[in-house]
Amino acid sequence: MEKISSREFEGERPLYNMHGLEIEDVTIHPGESSVKECSQVEAHDSRFEGKYVFWCGKDIAVRNCTFAPSARSSVWHTEGISMEDCVVDAPKMFRECDGVRLKNVRLTDAQETFWSCRNIEIEDVEAAGADYIFMWCENVKVRGLKLHGNYSFQHARNVEIHDSDLQSKDSLWECENITVYNSFINGEYLAWHSKNVRLVNCRIGGTQPLCYADGLVLENCTFEPDADLAFEYSDVQATVLGAIPSVKNPRTGFIKAAGFGEIIIDGNVKAPADCRIEKI
């Protein structure tokens, strides 16, 4: 493996099409495609300032590195990349990638990050400014995610989330096969038009959650006082600890809770209109 250490590069494609490469204490100044079309790369203790860094790569390991705001769109069309103990100040990271693992990474401007990616593992990650994160992603495992950004996980499939804090309105829209454990999901209009969403031991905040859903399951969840007008037109099986502020026109299934602030069933309810609502 070739090692490059204590160097600075700039311009376009300074390390293009290299295979079996270790990068240590390197600074990539503004430019484009610095490590494009490379494979079997280890990068650590380095700083990236140019955009499109790891494009079209394979088997990339990044540790203790910084991506400056100018390093936007740095990981696209790459297969097999891990990133650990890094700070990413650049937006639009990770698109059309397969096999991404992040551990102890801080994304400070995560807008439009993780689009159309597959086979993702996330552990102890903070993502701020993260509007539209995880759009169209498949096969995602998340643990310990602290997310601040709206429209997260839209159109995602096969996602498992543990022990996370998701501050995100319009999250989990039009998604399929999602399971969330022991997490706080806070934001308006949670999981509308979704299929097969299961929430276990979760806190739910924000108005009008879980509407227009099919195959929705809640197990031992709690609702915040602002989580009103829930379950409209949904097929739901829910067991809720504590009270639900209000339930409106669920389509079918059952809802069990310790109490209900208001139950609204009116002429707009949709067939089969047979959801059982029970106090436990």
Summary of the structure (lengths in Angstrom):
residues: 280
radius of gyration: 21.8
end to end distance: 64.4
largest distance: 71.7
contacts: 1051
relative contact order: 0.06
helix: 0%
strand: 52%
